[in-house]
Amino acid sequence: MQQTLSPSPISEKAVSFLKRTQPLLIDGEWTLGSGSKTLAVFDPASGKQIAESADASADDVNKAVAAARRTFDTRVWLDIDPTERAKILWKIADIIDSRAADMLAAIHDRATGEQLAAERAFLATLDGSCETPIAGLAELNGTEMRLRGQVLRPDGSDAIGDDVTCAISDGAEAGEAMARKLLAEAGPGFFDWRE
C-alpha cells in the first residue's frame, strides 16, 4: 500500500505561479484569450484543483493557427543557420530546466519527491546518460521505500542488479549507495563503453 504524505513546502515562486490563471501563448503574446472561460487544473494524486488555465475559444485557436501558418510561410526558422537554431533550442531547454523544479514541486507530494530523488541519485552515480543501459525504480510501501536497480553491458551479455529497502527519507542516500555497490561489483571492464 502506497503511503500518502503531506505535501512538502513549495517555493513562493511556485505558489505565485499556481495562484494566477495560466495564460495562452498566441502569436508570441501571453493572453487570457478572447473568452472569459477557464479550465480547472487538478492534481492527479489528490483530485484537488491546484490551478486554472485560460480556456481557448475557437477564435483563439484560429488566431494561433494563423500565426503558426504565417511564421511557417515566412521561413524565418528555416533560414536561420542550423547551429544558431540549436543554440536557440538549448536556450529554451535551459529556461524550462530552470523553472521545472519549482513547478513540479507544486504538484508532487513529498513521497513522490523522495522516489524521484532515490532514482536520480542511483542513475547519476552510475553516469546515467542515454548511452548507459541502466534502470532504477523506487516503490513506496507504507513508511519504506524499495529501490531496485540494474546495469547491463551494452551487448547484453551480462547484467548486475541490487534491491534495497530503506526509510522513505533515506531514498537518495540508498540510491547512491546501491549504485556505488554495483560499480564495485562490476569491476574493471564492465563499463568500457563509457570511455
Secondary structure, 3 states (H helix, E strand, C coil): CCCCCCCCCCCHHHHHHHHCCECEEECCEEECCCCCCEEEEECCCCCCEEEEEECCCHHHHHHHHHHHHHHHHHCHHHHCCHHHHHHHHHHHHHHHHHHHHHHHHCCCCHHHHHHHHHHHHHHHHCCCCCCCCEEEEEEEECCEEEEEEEEECCCCCCEEEEEEEEEHHHHHHHHHHHHHHHHHHHCCCCCHHHC
